Amino acid sequence: MDDTISIKITVADRPYPLRQPAAKEERIRSAAGHVNDRVMQYQQRYVQQDAQDALAITALQYMMKIMDYEEITGVFVQEMQQLDKQLEDYLRKVAD
């Protein structure tokens, strides 16, 4: 059973046809809306910029946010693993 659907989204005034799982349609449209909002902000702030320049800066900003998130979650995972090991060691000592 194939639950993919064809949708068309517009990013920076360019249409893109996509085939995606139906369950992701709302999320994809929301993401495209966020990108378009950010592109429009840059175009309004820097009148000389075309859509491609604004889209490039938008992509850079979102990638920086992703990298920050990955760094934070990486540290969190390491700390959780360390706490798990400490708890495991403690429980072994208590059990002996």
Secondary structure as the mmCIF struct_conf table of DSSP 4:
data_model
#
loop_
_struct_conf.conf_type_id
_struct_conf.id
_struct_conf.beg_label_comp_id
_struct_conf.beg_label_asym_id
_struct_conf.beg_label_seq_id
_struct_conf.end_label_comp_id
_struct_conf.end_label_asym_id
_struct_conf.end_label_seq_id
STRN STRN1 THR A 4 VAL A 11
TURN_TY1_P TURN_TY1_P1 ALA A 12 ASP A 13
STRN STRN2 ARG A 14 PRO A 21
HELX_RH_3T_P HELX_RH_3T_P1 ALA A 22 LYS A 24
HELX_RH_AL_P HELX_RH_AL_P1 GLU A 25 ARG A 45
BEND BEND1 TYR A 46 TYR A 46
TURN_TY1_P TURN_TY1_P2 VAL A 47 GLN A 48
HELX_RH_AL_P HELX_RH_AL_P2 ALA A 51 ALA A 95
#
